Amino acid sequence: MENRKRNVQLIIRVTEEERRLIEVKMKQVPTMNLSAFARKMLIDGYIVLVNFPEVKTHAGQLQRIGNSINQIAKRVNMTGNAYREDIAEIKRYMDEIWKTERKLLLYVKGLEN
């Protein structure tokens, strides 16, 4: 292997399903050479980083809001009455949901830090 241009060998292990997925992706490009495909993907492939703490924070806020709305729904079902305060509270929660949705969307688009 000393005389080869590429004399360093990398060995990876994959499952049968992963191998099938690799083959599907290889059919999308004009090569059936696994080494060339892997080299190109490893060197030029995209790296996608997802900031999960922001998404987790958002999901936690939505869960708390959902729990509060469920409590209001239980109270309405028990009493048979929807109180103005309950409706106002739900509207506040919905406003909060939309604000957090917009904030998360702007964050994902890279427009907000």
Sequence and secondary structure as in RCSB ss.txt:
>XXXX:A:sequence
MENRKRNVQLIIRVTEEERRLIEVKMKQVPTMNLSAFARKMLIDGYIVLVNFPEVKTHAGQLQRIGNSINQIAKR
VNMTGNAYREDIAEIKRYMDEIWKTERKLLLYVKGLEN
>XXXX:A:secstr
 TTSSS         HHHHHHHHHHHTTTT   HHHHHHHHHHH       HHHHHHHHHHHHHHHHHHHHHHHH
HHHHS   HHHHHHHHHHHHHHHHHHHHHHHHHHTS  
